[in-house]
């Protein structure tokens, strides 16, 4: 009899605790993939997950074999980046750090537009050539993106789209 009361109390506490837990909002869109960067014939592969929730896009990049995890996004204050060591950077500081790491200039907010096959006009202005391969979910859901510029190539392999992927 004693044990039944304990289970009943435990169950009530558990249910009460769950009812107060915040419900996380589902992302507006999300995609997983791989990014393979080739700079001056040296390449680096990364896994990533990108999503938009609450109107703001975010991305998490993971290097192989525990070499690092970076988070980046855009919010009211502009683009931001958190490096593998936990250092947080905002705005032009984030763009400059990422450009130094990659070996070519890049602006964070453009990556999110590119993933969803939007706003690619900036690419040709910056000297990039873009090739888009559509996926089975339709022409607005890219499956593969290739960016090329003198000495630099970025291949993005996009899979597992969830939500609205295109414009």
Buried (B, 14 or more C-beta within 10 A) or exposed (E): EEEEEEEEEEEEEEEEEEEEEEEEEEBBBBBBBEBBBBBEEEEBEBBBBBBBBEEBBBBBBBBEEEEEBBBBBBEEEEBBBBBBEEEEBEEEEBBEBBBEEBEBBBBBBBBBBBBBBEEBEEBEEBEBEBEBEBBEEEEBBBBBBBBBBEEBBBBBBBEEBEEEBBE
